[in-house]
Amino acid sequence: MTEIIVALITGGMSLAGVIVTSLSQRRKIEHHLQLSQAVTETKLEELTREVREHNNYARRVPILEEQMRVANHRIKDLEDRK
């Protein structure tokens, strides 16, 4: 009879140890995932900012090209007058 009680106590303590370890690991993993998510969000925000900046340049370049074309045409006209 005492062997059964000892076995139950040992099994219960082992189960409690497994539960505590499992909960501890779960907390660590959740913390790591939250940290990774925060880093990912920060990188995504930075990339979004860079894309917006690039798009701004992409809109301005054709305007600059047109202005250069007009300026080159005016220079050519001035050179032809001489």
Steps between C-alpha positions, in 0.01 A plus 500: 500500500782744581657424163184622328496820706868562428441434129203742496698768682798452267274508194322810626827681567631402158181629339528825695861540386406442138214752524722766659773445240248511219348826622844654541601404146171633365561838662852516358376412152218756519747768608734408214212511250387841627854632469533359149164650403608842629824483302312393187251784536782752545677373189175507304437860602853595391458324165164671450665837564777422253251389233301821542820702469596305187155550351536873557823496298340281236229765452753783485748344254276528190440867584876558526555315173247723326662811645841377380359435153359857488826647629705304243266614224536865610880466514502349151282787370739754656801324346332491158440877511873573518 
